[in-house]
Each structure stands twice: as C-alpha cells, then as structure tokens.
Amino acid sequence: MNAGPYDEMLDAGGAPRPHCRDYWSWIEGQPPGRLDQKRAEADALFHRLGITFAVHGENSGTERLIPFDIVPRILPAQEWVRLEAGLRQRVRALNAFIGDIYHEQRILRAGVIAAERVLCNAQYRPEMQGVEVPGGIYAHIAGIDVVRDTNGSFCVLEDNLRVPSGVSYMLENRKMMMRLFPELFAQHAIQPVEQYPDLLLETLKSAAPPGVAAPTVVLLTPGMYNSAYFEHAFLAQQMGIEMVEGQDLFVLDDMLYMRTTRGPQRVDVVYRRLDDDYIDPLAFRPDSTLGVPGLLTVYRAGHVTIANAIGTGIADDKSIYPHVPDMVRFYLGEEPLLANVRTWIVARPGDRAYVLDHLAELVVKEVHGAGGYGMLIGPAASATELEEFRARIKAHPDRYIAQPTLALSTSPTVCAAGVVPRHIDLRPFVLCGRDVSIVPGGLTRVALRAGSLVVNSSQGGGTKDTWVLEA
C-alpha cells in the first residue's frame, strides 16, 4: 500500500501518469504568471455572471464566489467505465431499498437492517407508506460522493438523494475552461457534459404519471435566499421550464396547478429543491410558507410526480450508509462494485467503545448533518474540542457515525505557492428515469487550504473541471 495520498496527475516519482502526459507537458510550458492571470480572469467572469452561493448560518446577506481552480482533474476512459458501472449498481440498489421500505419492508424482516434504524429515523416518512410512484423510481437525481484510497481505488464516501446540488458548477466549470483554454480542447479528446440539462429534462418527463403525453415540468425553489438559488435558476433556464415558489402553485380537486398570466396550468412533474419538512404545510411543518398546501394529497393520488420523491432521505442518512453494500447483495444478488469507506455506527456499544478510544484519529459525523457542519476531524481537533465531542457522543450516540481520517487523493492546484497538490473528491450525478444516465465526470471539489480535507464550498473549498477522456 502507498504511504501517502494518491495523486491524480503524477505518480510516486513525480512523473505524469500516462493519460496526463500531454496536459502536464502543456502546463510546464506555460510562461510565468499566465496561470495566475487566467485564475484572476476566471474569478472576474464568475463574479460578472453571478455564479455565487450563500453560506448557511451567515446573516450578512452577502453572496460568495466558489473558488475555481483552472487545473482540471483528468480521468482515463477505462477508469470512468468502471466507476460508472459501480454508480449505476449503487443507485439501482438505493431505489430498490426505498421502494421496499415504503412497501413490503423485506430487508427489515430479513434482519439485514435493524427495523428501528429505519422506522425510528427522522428521515423515514410514514406518510409515504404504500404510495406508488411512477416506474418505482424514488431518487431521480443522485449525487454520489466518491474518493480514492491510497491505492487509487474509488470508494463511496456519501450518498446524496434528497436535493443533491452542485451540477450547475460542473457545467459552468466546463464552459469556463473552454473559454479560457480553447487550445486544450483542440488537443485533448474530452467527453462532453453540456447535455446534462437535456438528460435531466428527459428524465423528469419520463417520470410523469401514467397517461400524461406532454407533461408540464416545474422546478420548485425555496426562493432567492436559498444557498443554491443560482443553481435553481440556472437549471430551470437551461431546461426551458418554469421556476416556481410555493405560492405560485395550488391544489384543486386533487390536481396541482400553476398560476400563469393565461390562467391555471396543470403541473405533472415537480423537480423540488426544498426539503420534505417544508414541501406541504398540511402534512409536515405547519409553519412552512415555502411549500404547497395539499401537495401530498395530489402525490398520493398519483396525479403528480415529485422528484426526488418524498421520503428519499431515508436512503442517504449517514446511519443507513454503512448498509448500502448489503442492499446491493439483497436486492440485486450482486457483489458491490464500489466499496464503502470503513464506518463505525456509534449507536452500537462495540463501535462506540472503539470510537471513544480512538477519537483523536477519526472523523465523526452527525448522521443528519450536511455541508461539513457538525463534524469532528480528530487529528485537527484541540484537546478541548475532543472532550466536548466525547461528551456529545456519550449523551447521544445514535446521532453519530465515525470513519477513518482519509488520505483523500490530491490533484495539482494553482495556489499562492504555485501549482501544488490539494485534496479532492468527486460528485458524479446519476439520473434515473426510464433509463439510467450519467454524464462523464461530475463535480470535483478541492480543499484549497494546505493539508485540509474539507472540500465543502461552505467550509472554504473550491471546484475544478473534471475531464473524462475519450477511449
């Protein structure tokens, strides 16, 4: 096993990997200052285009630019083929699990997963029990976070099935690279990603209720103060559909309608970008002003499709994540093509004892946490932080899982110190409708601070373009 992290572009001797030789030769031939100039040009263009995000918990109202690195992450075609097969398998199993949980619950009766882990989970929605969804698809859009181990093998760090975000940055990063470095796209055969909005629209239309020949699709946003509002507007515009807020929709006679200047228009598919709790104040949080009163009734009647389905959060909860390989075996009768990261379930007494004894070595995550919040990185924590977290774990062990501190792979990145290695992960986007579609690549996130393993944009991370080379 290699001692240090796997470098995506350079081998252990510092030589470029075979699929990166042409690019590395190009970058070494760049005159002094050109990469810094291009990085500044990219920042200025992103500012001008308004490609920003709001940070959770900040009340200043200011929008931030997600730092963009101009050195791409490059994957050879054969490596992508293997990763894509693993992603397809995993999302098939996750959809089968969600359908089973809200119907027969075979996996619980078989004892593969403890029933209380699912049925007592905050993400389990009993309102969805017995509800039939078109095609049996619950997670139409999945963002699967993958990382490499020190040997260069991909493994899954996290599944995102509720309202996975970031695909707009994947698309804008590619456009930016083509604008800044057109010569590179003439020199390299790079698989395209710009078809994603068309594939997404096709997926959403294919999920319409039976008998709807020309479905009307809308994107439901919480509004302009949501951190991903840029992405909501971007995707609606790219797909040519209406972006709506809850107040733009209403329910009448178990049908969903959109208010328009020409009168009410029937809505068949809702691509929702707000959480279950806020989607229908009559069914979930009564104080929600973001959702549509009565939407669950229309959904249960089979007159509208919601993508992703209400209740999909049960499959991306971090306490369920350790069981996904078991789901692959149980539902598909196959061995998992993508491994999980080693995970300790802190609610288990044996796992809890290990975690408490090795807290300074591990990463501990809240099972319902996201965006890098509510997380302890043991090796980087102070003695006080370790003791505070130890007390939290003892008080509420069911709220946490733990994983090893991963040596995330690195990729050359333009920083103040020059072109230096920084840790990265990858979020490919999987679309499930009549067919499963995956655009080649995904969103590569990069931890810009030296030594940092936190790639989330809300925690100071940036993004890169992801190149999958043609075979």
Secondary structure by P-SEA (a helix, b strand, c coil): cccccccccccccccccccaaaaaaaaaacccaaaaaaaaaaaaaaaaaccccccccccccbbbbcccccccccccaaaaaaaaaaaaaaaaaaaaaaaaaaccccccccccccccccccccccccccccccccccccccbbbbbbbbcccbbbbbccccccccccaaaaaaaaaaaaaacaaaaaacccccccaaaaaaaaaaaaaccccccbbbbbbbbccccccaaaaaaaaaaaacbbbbccccccccccbbbbbccccbbbbccccccccccccccccccccccccccaaaaaaaacccccccccccccccccccccaaaaaaaaccccccccccccccccccaaaaaaaaaccccbbbbcccccccccccccccccaaaaaaaaaaaaacccccccccccccccccccccccbbbbbbbbbbbbbbccbbbbccccbbbbbccccccccccccccbbbbbbbbcc
